[in-house]
């Protein structure tokens, strides 16, 4: 950010803070006005990126105790929320998968299975990316798939003798891995930060604990539907490649796999830890029901998997263990602080009575039903184009819960719509990190992303609405 814009963004936040405190446009009591002013300051700085988002998330530790709104112990507690450690464990497992190149082997193997025609290559990348994103962050998944996609594009352009639109193939692959990273992640709690934030909110405010496998049962269907719709839109409607099977691409993938050789000892051990962690997440309820000596939960399992990676030897001369502490320098520590700051902010907004009031006020303009779910999904998707989806869910989760309470409808129907919509921003490079990664390739024009993104935003809003209104209540009863 340029110096002038940076200063303007900082001053904008301070100006909004002062306006809310002095003018008090909503006629709030003193405490509520202070909480709202701090919220306005943080949201303004998040949206304008005046400061790094994790730094903004630290402001509650200063401003709430300083203003006497809450004691430091109360403000600091959410920074150690159990869901944060769930994400921490998932991050570390993702680091190990990346460190030992297991992600590349999985991705190439999936693409090898799908075939090498233009459409099948795109399908292979969508499936591989979507699957990886269920377990890793969408940013990490895109970073892993991006070089593979670029290498496939290069080989096709250099060696392909078949007729077809190679430029469309490049656009398809790059946009597909960005969007599939977002859509795939919504299938699991740890796949995308908004899911973690919403599950944490539900556990604290509704007393409803979403188990890992419960979320998969609930959101895997819509994730797969979105991935399928992405394939249809990209290959059939907007960017048809018309590229038939190509031996050069097939040989490149086979060569890459051959170069990797057999699974190394380290890869096998990481795969065992990954599979064990995933299996425990899926079978946790059965394990808990079958004995009374201990009770597993998702956070415990994630941390257990992460600790195992530091304990098990790699069998490699360059690294004693599968993970060493210096490997964690590549982990997104800031996102953990962001969760803590956002949860603290939401807690104080609720404590001051602001969230309930806002929910009732919005409910006065809402008629409920299918249209309300659609409006929430649309607003969530388009807001996340310019605002962090984590911060968005943290701020709006209490609002939609208040609306549901006022309208006496299932809070999950609009809450899940809001959460899923926050992961579907597709129009702008700054909408999500995956969008920014692929746009930086130089192979995409802004019109590619805005056009495709607008179509996918609309389709996502419609599909999420139909899913949440008609299918979600059925799935919730089955869980």
C-alpha positions as CSV (number, residue, x, y, z in Angstrom):
1,X,0.0,0.0,0.0
2,X,1.3,3.4,-0.9
3,X,2.2,5.8,1.9
4,X,-0.7,8.2,1.2
5,X,-3.3,5.4,1.0
6,X,-1.8,3.8,4.1
7,X,-2.2,7.1,6.1
8,X,-5.7,7.7,4.7
9,X,-6.7,4.2,5.8
10,X,-5.3,4.7,9.3
11,X,-7.1,8.1,9.6
12,X,-10.3,6.6,8.3
13,X,-10.5,4.1,11.1
14,X,-9.7,6.7,13.7
15,X,-12.3,9.1,12.3
16,X,-15.0,6.4,12.4
17,X,-14.0,5.6,15.9
18,X,-14.3,9.2,17.0
19,X,-17.7,9.7,15.2
20,X,-19.2,6.7,16.9
21,X,-18.0,7.8,20.3
22,X,-18.8,11.5,20.1
23,X,-21.9,11.5,17.9
24,X,-23.3,8.2,19.1
25,X,-25.7,8.0,16.1
26,X,-27.7,5.1,17.6
27,X,-28.3,6.6,21.0
28,X,-26.4,3.8,22.8
29,X,-25.4,3.7,26.4
30,X,-21.7,4.6,27.0
31,X,-20.4,1.0,27.2
32,X,-22.2,-0.1,24.0
33,X,-21.0,3.0,22.2
34,X,-17.4,2.3,23.1
35,X,-17.7,-1.4,22.0
36,X,-19.3,-0.3,18.7
37,X,-16.6,2.3,18.2
38,X,-13.8,-0.3,18.7
39,X,-15.6,-2.7,16.4
40,X,-15.9,0.1,13.7
41,X,-12.2,0.9,14.1
42,X,-11.2,-2.8,13.7
43,X,-13.6,-3.4,10.7
44,X,-12.4,-0.3,9.0
45,X,-8.8,-1.2,9.3
46,X,-9.5,-4.8,8.3
47,X,-11.4,-3.7,5.1
48,X,-8.8,-1.0,4.2
49,X,-5.9,-3.2,5.2
50,X,-4.4,-0.2,7.1
51,X,-2.5,-2.7,9.2
52,X,-1.9,-6.4,8.9
53,X,-5.1,-8.2,9.9
54,X,-3.5,-10.1,12.8
55,X,-2.2,-6.9,14.2
56,X,-5.7,-5.4,14.1
57,X,-6.9,-8.5,15.9
58,X,-4.6,-7.6,18.8
59,X,-6.4,-4.3,19.5
60,X,-8.9,-5.8,21.9
61,X,-6.1,-6.7,24.2
62,X,-5.3,-3.0,24.5
63,X,-8.6,-1.2,24.0
64,X,-11.1,-3.2,26.0
65,X,-9.1,-3.3,29.2
66,X,-8.0,0.3,28.8
67,X,-11.5,1.5,28.5
68,X,-12.7,-0.6,31.4
69,X,-15.1,-2.6,29.2
70,X,-13.6,-5.9,30.3
71,X,-10.7,-7.3,32.3
72,X,-7.5,-8.5,30.6
73,X,-8.2,-12.1,31.6
74,X,-11.6,-12.1,29.9
75,X,-10.3,-10.4,26.8
76,X,-7.3,-12.7,26.4
77,X,-9.2,-16.0,27.0
78,X,-10.6,-16.3,23.4
79,X,-7.1,-16.3,22.0
80,X,-6.7,-19.8,23.5
81,X,-10.1,-21.1,22.2
82,X,-9.9,-24.8,21.6
83,X,-10.9,-24.4,17.9
84,X,-7.8,-22.3,17.4
85,X,-5.7,-25.3,18.4
86,X,-7.7,-27.5,16.0
87,X,-6.6,-25.2,13.2
88,X,-3.1,-25.2,14.6
89,X,-2.9,-29.0,14.4
90,X,-4.3,-29.0,10.8
91,X,-1.8,-26.4,9.8
92,X,1.1,-28.5,11.1
93,X,-0.1,-31.7,9.3
94,X,-0.4,-29.6,6.1
95,X,3.2,-28.4,6.6
96,X,4.4,-32.0,6.8
97,X,2.5,-33.0,3.7
98,X,4.1,-30.1,1.8
99,X,7.6,-30.6,3.3
100,X,7.9,-34.1,2.0
101,X,6.1,-33.5,-1.4
102,X,3.3,-35.9,-0.7
103,X,0.8,-33.3,-2.1
104,X,2.5,-33.4,-5.5
105,X,2.4,-37.1,-5.7
106,X,-1.3,-37.2,-4.8
107,X,-2.1,-34.5,-7.3
108,X,-0.2,-36.0,-10.2
109,X,-1.6,-39.4,-9.5
110,X,-5.2,-38.1,-9.6
111,X,-4.5,-36.2,-12.8
112,X,-3.0,-39.4,-14.3
113,X,-6.1,-41.3,-13.5
114,X,-8.4,-38.7,-15.1
115,X,-6.6,-38.6,-18.4
116,X,-5.0,-35.9,-20.5
117,X,-7.7,-34.4,-22.7
118,X,-8.4,-30.7,-22.0
119,X,-11.6,-31.3,-20.1
120,X,-10.1,-34.2,-18.2
121,X,-7.0,-32.3,-17.2
122,X,-9.3,-29.5,-15.8
123,X,-11.4,-32.1,-14.0
124,X,-8.3,-33.8,-12.6
125,X,-7.1,-30.5,-11.1
126,X,-10.5,-29.6,-9.7
127,X,-10.7,-33.0,-8.0
128,X,-7.1,-33.0,-6.7
129,X,-7.4,-29.4,-5.5
130,X,-10.8,-29.9,-4.0
131,X,-9.6,-33.0,-2.1
132,X,-6.4,-31.3,-0.8
133,X,-8.3,-28.2,0.3
134,X,-10.6,-30.3,2.5
135,X,-7.6,-30.9,4.8
136,X,-5.3,-27.9,4.1
137,X,-5.9,-24.2,4.0
138,X,-7.1,-22.9,0.6
139,X,-4.0,-20.8,0.3
140,X,-1.6,-23.7,0.9
141,X,-3.5,-25.9,-1.5
142,X,-3.4,-23.3,-4.3
143,X,0.3,-22.7,-3.6
144,X,0.9,-26.5,-4.0
145,X,-1.2,-26.9,-7.1
146,X,-0.1,-23.7,-8.9
147,X,3.3,-24.9,-10.0
148,X,1.9,-28.2,-11.2
149,X,-0.7,-26.4,-13.2
150,X,1.8,-24.0,-14.8
151,X,4.1,-27.0,-15.7
152,X,1.1,-28.7,-17.4
153,X,0.2,-25.5,-19.3
154,X,3.8,-25.1,-20.5
155,X,4.1,-28.7,-21.7
156,X,0.8,-28.5,-23.5
157,X,1.8,-25.3,-25.2
158,X,5.2,-26.6,-26.2
159,X,4.4,-30.2,-27.2
160,X,0.7,-30.5,-27.9
161,X,0.0,-31.3,-31.5
162,X,-3.8,-31.5,-31.1
163,X,-6.2,-28.7,-32.2
164,X,-7.8,-26.8,-29.5
165,X,-7.7,-23.6,-27.5
166,X,-4.6,-23.7,-25.3
167,X,-5.2,-20.2,-23.9
168,X,-8.6,-21.3,-22.6
169,X,-6.9,-24.4,-21.0
170,X,-4.5,-22.0,-19.2
171,X,-7.4,-19.8,-18.0
172,X,-9.4,-22.9,-17.0
173,X,-6.6,-24.5,-15.0
174,X,-5.6,-21.4,-13.1
175,X,-9.1,-20.3,-12.2
176,X,-10.1,-23.9,-11.4
177,X,-7.4,-24.4,-8.8
178,X,-8.3,-21.1,-7.2
179,X,-12.0,-21.7,-7.0
180,X,-11.7,-25.4,-6.2
181,X,-9.5,-24.5,-3.3
182,X,-12.4,-22.4,-1.9
183,X,-15.2,-24.8,-2.7
184,X,-13.4,-27.9,-1.5
185,X,-12.5,-26.3,1.8
186,X,-16.1,-25.8,2.8
187,X,-16.5,-29.6,3.1
188,X,-14.6,-29.9,6.4
189,X,-14.3,-27.7,9.5
190,X,-10.5,-27.1,9.0
191,X,-10.8,-26.7,5.3
192,X,-11.4,-22.9,5.4
193,X,-11.2,-20.4,8.2
194,X,-14.9,-19.3,8.1
195,X,-15.9,-22.8,9.0
196,X,-13.7,-22.8,12.1
197,X,-15.0,-19.4,13.1
198,X,-18.7,-20.4,12.7
199,X,-18.3,-23.7,14.5
200,X,-16.6,-21.8,17.4
201,X,-19.5,-19.4,17.5
202,X,-22.1,-22.2,17.6
203,X,-20.3,-24.0,20.3
204,X,-20.1,-20.9,22.5
205,X,-23.4,-19.2,21.9
206,X,-25.8,-22.1,20.9
207,X,-24.2,-24.9,22.9
208,X,-24.2,-26.9,19.7
209,X,-20.9,-28.8,19.1
210,X,-20.3,-29.7,15.5
211,X,-18.1,-32.8,15.3
212,X,-15.7,-33.1,12.4
213,X,-17.6,-35.9,10.7
214,X,-20.9,-34.0,11.3
215,X,-19.8,-31.0,9.3
216,X,-18.5,-33.3,6.5
217,X,-22.0,-35.0,6.4
218,X,-23.6,-31.6,6.3
219,X,-21.4,-29.7,3.8
220,X,-19.7,-32.4,1.6
221,X,-22.8,-32.5,-0.7
222,X,-22.8,-28.7,-1.4
223,X,-19.0,-28.8,-1.8
224,X,-19.3,-31.5,-4.5
225,X,-22.1,-29.7,-6.2
226,X,-20.1,-26.5,-6.4
227,X,-17.1,-28.3,-7.7
228,X,-19.2,-30.0,-10.4
229,X,-20.8,-26.7,-11.3
230,X,-17.4,-25.1,-11.6
231,X,-16.3,-27.8,-14.1
232,X,-19.4,-27.3,-16.2
233,X,-19.1,-23.5,-16.2
234,X,-15.4,-23.5,-17.0
235,X,-15.2,-26.2,-19.7
236,X,-18.7,-26.1,-21.3
237,X,-19.9,-22.5,-21.1
238,X,-17.1,-20.0,-20.7
239,X,-13.8,-21.5,-21.7
240,X,-14.2,-24.7,-23.8
241,X,-10.8,-26.1,-24.7
242,X,-11.7,-28.6,-27.4
243,X,-8.4,-30.3,-26.7
244,X,-8.4,-34.1,-27.1
245,X,-6.2,-36.6,-25.4
246,X,-2.5,-35.6,-25.7
247,X,0.4,-38.0,-25.3
248,X,2.8,-35.2,-24.3
249,X,0.9,-34.3,-21.2
250,X,0.5,-37.9,-20.4
251,X,4.2,-38.5,-20.7
252,X,5.0,-35.4,-18.6
253,X,2.8,-36.6,-15.7
254,X,4.3,-40.1,-16.0
255,X,7.8,-38.6,-16.0
256,X,7.2,-36.4,-13.0
257,X,5.9,-39.5,-11.1
258,X,8.9,-41.5,-12.2
259,X,11.3,-38.8,-11.1
260,X,9.7,-38.9,-7.7
261,X,10.4,-42.6,-7.4
262,X,8.8,-44.8,-4.9
263,X,7.3,-43.4,-1.7
264,X,10.1,-42.4,0.6
265,X,10.1,-43.5,4.3
266,X,9.2,-39.9,5.3
267,X,6.3,-39.8,2.9
268,X,4.9,-43.1,4.1
269,X,5.1,-42.0,7.7
270,X,3.4,-38.6,7.0
271,X,0.7,-40.5,5.1
272,X,0.2,-42.8,8.1
273,X,-0.1,-39.8,10.5
274,X,-2.5,-38.0,8.0
275,X,-4.6,-41.1,7.5
276,X,-4.7,-41.8,11.3
277,X,-5.7,-38.3,12.1
278,X,-8.5,-38.3,9.5
279,X,-9.7,-41.7,10.6
280,X,-9.9,-40.6,14.2
281,X,-11.8,-37.5,13.2
282,X,-14.3,-39.7,11.3
283,X,-14.6,-42.5,13.9
284,X,-14.3,-40.4,17.1
285,X,-17.9,-40.9,18.1
286,X,-17.7,-44.6,17.7
287,X,-14.5,-44.7,19.8
288,X,-16.1,-42.6,22.5
289,X,-19.2,-44.7,22.6
290,X,-17.3,-47.9,22.7
291,X,-15.4,-47.2,25.9
292,X,-15.5,-44.9,29.0
293,X,-11.7,-44.5,29.7
294,X,-11.2,-41.4,27.7
295,X,-13.1,-39.0,25.4
296,X,-11.7,-37.8,22.1
297,X,-12.5,-34.5,20.5
298,X,-11.4,-32.9,17.2
299,X,-8.9,-30.5,18.8
300,X,-7.2,-33.3,20.8
301,X,-6.9,-35.4,17.6
302,X,-5.4,-32.6,15.5
303,X,-2.9,-31.7,18.2
304,X,-2.1,-35.4,18.6
305,X,-1.4,-35.7,14.9
306,X,0.8,-32.6,15.0
307,X,2.8,-33.8,18.0
308,X,3.4,-37.2,16.3
309,X,5.0,-35.4,13.4
310,X,7.6,-34.0,15.7
311,X,8.2,-37.3,17.4
312,X,8.5,-39.7,14.5
313,X,11.9,-39.9,12.8
314,X,11.9,-39.0,9.1
315,X,14.4,-41.7,8.0
316,X,16.0,-38.8,6.0
317,X,19.5,-37.4,6.6
318,X,18.4,-33.8,6.1
319,X,15.7,-33.9,8.9
320,X,15.7,-35.8,12.2
321,X,11.9,-35.8,12.5
322,X,9.1,-35.5,10.1
323,X,8.6,-31.9,11.3
324,X,11.1,-29.7,13.1
325,X,10.3,-26.5,14.8
326,X,12.0,-24.3,12.1
327,X,9.5,-25.7,9.6
328,X,6.8,-23.8,11.4
329,X,8.1,-20.5,10.2
330,X,6.1,-21.1,7.1
331,X,2.8,-21.5,9.1
332,X,0.1,-18.9,9.1
333,X,0.5,-17.9,12.8
334,X,-1.3,-14.6,12.1
335,X,-4.6,-16.4,11.4
336,X,-4.7,-17.8,14.9
337,X,-4.4,-14.3,16.3
338,X,-7.1,-13.2,13.9
339,X,-9.5,-15.8,15.3
340,X,-8.8,-14.8,18.9
341,X,-9.3,-11.1,18.2
342,X,-12.4,-11.7,16.2
343,X,-14.0,-14.0,18.9
344,X,-13.2,-11.4,21.6
345,X,-14.8,-8.6,19.5
346,X,-17.9,-10.8,18.9
347,X,-18.1,-11.6,22.6
348,X,-18.1,-7.9,23.6
349,X,-20.6,-6.9,20.9
350,X,-22.9,-9.6,22.3
351,X,-22.3,-8.6,25.9
352,X,-23.1,-5.0,25.2
353,X,-26.4,-6.1,23.7
354,X,-25.5,-4.8,20.2
355,X,-25.8,-8.0,18.3
356,X,-29.3,-8.8,19.6
357,X,-30.5,-5.3,18.8
358,X,-29.1,-5.4,15.3
359,X,-30.6,-8.8,14.6
360,X,-34.0,-7.6,15.7
361,X,-33.6,-4.4,13.6
362,X,-32.7,-6.3,10.5
363,X,-35.4,-8.8,11.1
364,X,-37.9,-6.0,10.9
365,X,-37.0,-5.6,7.3
366,X,-36.9,-9.3,6.5
367,X,-39.9,-11.5,5.6
368,X,-38.1,-14.7,6.4
369,X,-38.1,-17.8,4.3
370,X,-36.2,-18.7,1.1
371,X,-35.7,-15.1,0.1
372,X,-34.0,-14.2,3.4
373,X,-31.5,-17.2,3.0
374,X,-30.8,-16.0,-0.6
375,X,-30.2,-12.4,0.5
376,X,-27.9,-13.5,3.3
377,X,-25.9,-15.8,0.9
378,X,-25.6,-13.0,-1.8
379,X,-24.5,-10.4,0.8
380,X,-22.0,-12.8,2.3
381,X,-20.5,-13.7,-1.1
382,X,-20.1,-10.1,-2.3
383,X,-18.9,-8.7,1.0
384,X,-16.2,-11.3,1.1
385,X,-14.8,-9.9,-2.2
386,X,-13.5,-6.9,-0.2
387,X,-13.4,-8.1,3.4
388,X,-11.6,-10.9,5.1
389,X,-14.0,-13.9,5.1
390,X,-12.8,-14.8,8.6
391,X,-13.5,-11.4,10.0
392,X,-16.8,-11.3,8.1
393,X,-18.0,-14.5,9.7
394,X,-16.8,-13.5,13.2
395,X,-18.7,-10.2,12.9
396,X,-21.9,-11.4,11.2
397,X,-22.4,-14.8,12.9
398,X,-24.0,-13.2,15.9
399,X,-26.1,-10.9,13.6
400,X,-27.7,-13.7,11.6
401,X,-28.2,-15.7,14.9
402,X,-30.1,-12.7,16.2
403,X,-32.2,-12.5,13.0
404,X,-33.0,-16.2,13.2
405,X,-34.1,-15.8,16.8
406,X,-36.3,-12.8,16.0
407,X,-37.9,-14.6,13.1
408,X,-38.1,-17.9,14.9
409,X,-36.4,-19.9,12.2
410,X,-33.6,-22.5,12.3
411,X,-30.3,-20.4,12.9
412,X,-28.3,-23.0,10.9
413,X,-30.3,-22.2,7.7
414,X,-29.1,-18.6,7.5
415,X,-25.9,-19.2,9.5
416,X,-24.5,-21.9,7.2
417,X,-25.6,-19.8,4.2
418,X,-23.6,-16.9,5.5
419,X,-20.6,-19.1,6.3
420,X,-20.5,-21.0,3.0
421,X,-21.0,-17.7,1.1
422,X,-17.9,-16.2,2.8
423,X,-15.7,-18.9,1.1
424,X,-17.1,-18.4,-2.4
425,X,-15.7,-14.9,-3.4
426,X,-14.6,-15.4,-7.0
427,X,-14.6,-12.0,-8.8
428,X,-11.6,-10.0,-7.5
429,X,-7.9,-10.9,-7.0
430,X,-8.1,-9.7,-3.5
431,X,-11.2,-11.6,-2.7
432,X,-9.3,-14.6,-1.4
433,X,-5.6,-15.6,-1.3
434,X,-6.1,-18.3,-4.0
435,X,-7.5,-15.7,-6.4
436,X,-4.4,-13.5,-5.8
437,X,-2.0,-16.4,-6.3
438,X,-3.3,-17.4,-9.7
439,X,-3.8,-13.8,-10.9
440,X,-0.1,-13.1,-10.1
441,X,0.8,-15.6,-12.8
442,X,0.3,-13.0,-15.5
443,X,-1.7,-15.5,-17.6
444,X,-5.1,-14.1,-16.5
445,X,-6.7,-10.8,-17.4
446,X,-8.9,-9.1,-14.9
447,X,-11.9,-9.6,-17.2
448,X,-11.3,-13.4,-16.9
449,X,-11.7,-13.3,-13.2
450,X,-14.5,-10.8,-13.0
451,X,-16.6,-12.5,-15.6
452,X,-16.1,-16.0,-14.4
453,X,-16.3,-14.8,-10.8
454,X,-19.6,-13.1,-11.3
455,X,-21.1,-16.2,-12.9
456,X,-19.8,-18.4,-10.1
457,X,-20.9,-15.9,-7.4
458,X,-24.5,-16.0,-8.7
459,X,-24.5,-19.8,-9.2
460,X,-23.0,-20.2,-5.7
461,X,-25.6,-18.0,-4.1
462,X,-28.5,-19.9,-5.8
463,X,-27.0,-23.4,-4.9
464,X,-26.2,-22.4,-1.3
465,X,-29.7,-21.0,-0.9
466,X,-31.4,-24.1,-2.3
467,X,-29.2,-26.4,-0.2
468,X,-29.7,-24.5,3.1
469,X,-33.4,-24.2,2.7
470,X,-34.4,-27.6,1.3
471,X,-31.6,-30.1,2.0
472,X,-29.8,-28.9,5.2
473,X,-32.8,-29.5,7.5
474,X,-33.0,-33.1,6.3
475,X,-29.2,-33.6,6.8
476,X,-29.3,-32.1,10.3
477,X,-32.0,-34.5,11.3
478,X,-29.9,-37.4,10.0
479,X,-26.7,-36.4,11.9
